[in-house]
Amino acid sequence: MAEPNPAVFFEVFTEIGIIEQLSRALLEAQLPAGLIAPHFTVLNHLTRVADGRTPMEMARAFQIPKTSMTHTLKVLEAQGLVETRANPEDGRSKRVWLTDEGRDVRAQTIASLAPVMAELAAGFDIERLLEIKPVLTDLRVFMDAARDP
């Protein structure tokens, strides 16, 4: 086992951060007018994790202030992509649900990224990505479990 070196984490996180910026730019080029990457990530989160989450649960998942999540949800609701409904378990809060249009925007965005992903696949060895994916998943799971509640 390699000797622990905190600088390695910094270098890895720097690379991940740059990749995130580049991939965000690719994503935002495919989004409908008025939407940005954080809006898409909410649509994706509600699809992946299941909709019906409270804004507070979502803010915790994204590690952002509830006010930021509330603003993002208002933008998505104004565009008809999500709807908020009263929380049957707590009348003081709401739950967030994807609309059919929200599901369609997510699906259309992913479909529109296909040519970009094909270019990436043509220029980069996908087998190398498949090799590192389990490591990245393990790192995410470890860091997620270690964060503040």
Secondary structure as the mmCIF struct_conf table of DSSP 4:
data_model
#
loop_
_struct_conf.conf_type_id
_struct_conf.id
_struct_conf.beg_label_comp_id
_struct_conf.beg_label_asym_id
_struct_conf.beg_label_seq_id
_struct_conf.end_label_comp_id
_struct_conf.end_label_asym_id
_struct_conf.end_label_seq_id
HELX_LH_PP_P HELX_LH_PP_P1 ALA A 2 PRO A 4
HELX_RH_AL_P HELX_RH_AL_P1 PRO A 6 GLU A 28
TURN_TY1_P TURN_TY1_P1 ALA A 29 GLN A 30
BEND BEND1 LEU A 31 LEU A 31
HELX_LH_PP_P HELX_LH_PP_P2 PRO A 32 PRO A 32
TURN_TY1_P TURN_TY1_P2 ALA A 33 GLY A 34
HELX_RH_AL_P HELX_RH_AL_P2 ALA A 37 VAL A 49
BEND BEND2 ASP A 51 ASP A 51
STRN STRN1 ARG A 53 ARG A 53
HELX_RH_AL_P HELX_RH_AL_P3 PRO A 55 PHE A 62
TURN_TY1_P TURN_TY1_P3 GLN A 63 GLN A 63
BEND BEND3 ILE A 64 ILE A 64
HELX_RH_AL_P HELX_RH_AL_P4 LYS A 66 ALA A 78
TURN_TY1_P TURN_TY1_P4 GLN A 79 GLY A 80
BEND BEND4 LEU A 81 LEU A 81
STRN STRN2 VAL A 82 ASN A 87
TURN_TY1_P TURN_TY1_P5 PRO A 88 GLU A 89
STRN STRN3 ASP A 90 LEU A 98
HELX_RH_AL_P HELX_RH_AL_P5 ASP A 100 SER A 112
TURN_TY1_P TURN_TY1_P6 LEU A 113 LEU A 113
HELX_RH_AL_P HELX_RH_AL_P6 ALA A 114 GLY A 123
BEND BEND5 PHE A 124 PHE A 124
HELX_RH_AL_P HELX_RH_AL_P7 ILE A 126 ALA A 146
BEND BEND6 ARG A 147 ARG A 147
#
